[in-house]
Amino acid sequence: MPPPRTPQIPVVVLAGFLGSGKTTLLNHLLRNRAGTRIGVIVNDFGAIEIDAMTVSGQVGSTVSLGNGCLCCAVDASELDTFLETLTRPSARLDVIVIEASGLAEPQELVRMLLASDNPHILYGGLVEVVDAAEFDATRQRHPELDRHLAVADLVVLNKTDRVEQDERERLRATVAELSGPAAVISAEHGRIDPELLFDPALRPDGEEMAGQLSFEDLLRQEECDEHEECDGHGHADHLHAAYESVDFTADVPMDPRRFMAFLDSRPEGLYRIKGFVDFGAGDGDNSYALHAVGRFLRFAPRPWARGEQRLTQLVMIGAGIDADALTAGLAACRAEPEPDAADTERAMWGVLRYVPEPAREGDAEADAADVRETAVEA
């Protein structure tokens, strides 16, 4: 049996033009991280203000934020070096967020991540933050905004409290048209549910469960005090209304050809898919962990444990998605009662091309290219 895979750390690219609210959104994530250890890479120069803490401005510096999180200010050419630092076991991070410069080309950062040889990272999506109140003016000053939206996996239409309802609907329709299949989330003050971007860390050993009120708790309480609609439990309790989550479970194996067709035609607004897939006769030895963010797709085989119930279990997260249609689409992917084993095995090649596996030396380079092309094509 092969050794267990080392958990990979998702890397989320946070982009948007100056003033869109990227740092505000990042501050919100840090305030509402719920014990998740976040590594922050700031792809910019100068002094970067992060709430009450200032990350001083020399490229190459790494600063602890005092709450289990780290922050680096880096030049894009040094990205791999800092990813290596942040993915060391001693850093004990759960997710890494790259806050791109307001003038950066986000697609280039995505290409760098996908071309990285670091085995400890996993692409976590390109999030483009848009200022609703200044959208038209920003688009006029920076026509490249259309291109940025076209490659985004998730668009946060921020500062929607500053525009009227009719204007908000017009902006959302325009952004949705420019961003194609990407999910579009409306937000105020950069407040989105962190679980939209990454899974909360589970710490059974009770770490970060101290009885004293933490700095994070104080910040959340301060935010509650500033907003009357908050019930004292923090905005994270009702931010989930901005997106939808659909669960799917099947005790019948999935047909690999049908399942890949479903993934290839997944609807607009479906941002993340995660879980495990049973391909039955396609590979009786393994369950396949599925990680899909926007256009990015990856499978990782995992041996079935002795006595483990063989199920397909998936969670789909997005905005404006049709839960019934998604469930029906997946149900139609179930294999026939007595599938043709040879045909099923041939159909598994559609899955295996998204399994980055160094052991398959002849196909490794082609597989990596397939993943990169799938993730960054407009």
DANOR-V69529 format. One line per field, one symbol per residue. psi: psi as a letter, one per 30 degrees, with the letter a starting at -180 (. if undefined). burial: b if it has 24 or more other ideal C-beta (glycine too) atoms within 12 Angstrom, else e. A space follows every 10 residues. Layout:
psi: ???
burial: ???
This chain:
psi: kllkkkkkkk jkkjlllkff geeeeeeeee ehfhfkjkkk jjillakjkj bfkkjlhkkf kkkkgggfll kkjlkefgee eeeeefgkef ehlflkkjjl kfgljeeeee eeeffkgjfg lkkgljjkkk jefgeeeeee eiffeeeeef gkekkjjlhf fglleeeeee eeeeeeeefb fkkkkklkgg jlkffeelkk kjiffgkggk flkleeeeee eeeeffjffk gfflfffgff fflkkkkkkk gklkkeeeee eeefgklkfj ekklakkjgb fejffkljkk jkjbfkkkkj kkkklkgkkj lkjkkkkakg ljeeeeeeee effklleilj eeeeeeffff effgjjjffi effeeeeeee eeeeffk.
burial: eeeeeeebbb bbbbbbbebb bbbbbbbbbb bbbbbbbbbb bbbbeeebeb beeebeeebe bbbebebbbb bbbbebeebb ebbebbbeee bbbbbbbbbb bbebbbbbbb bbbbebebeb bbbbbbbbbb bbebbeebbe ebebbeebbb bbbbbbbbbb eebeeeebee bbeebbebbb bbbbbbbbbb bbbbbbbbbe beeeeeebee eeeeebbebb eebbeeeeee eeebbbeebe ebbbbbebeb ebbbbbbbbb ebbeebbbbb bbbbbbbbbb bbbeebbbbb bbbbbbbbbb bbeeeeeeeb ebbbbbbbbb beeeebeebb eebbbeeebe eeebeebbbb bbbbbbbeee eeeeeebbeb bbebbbee
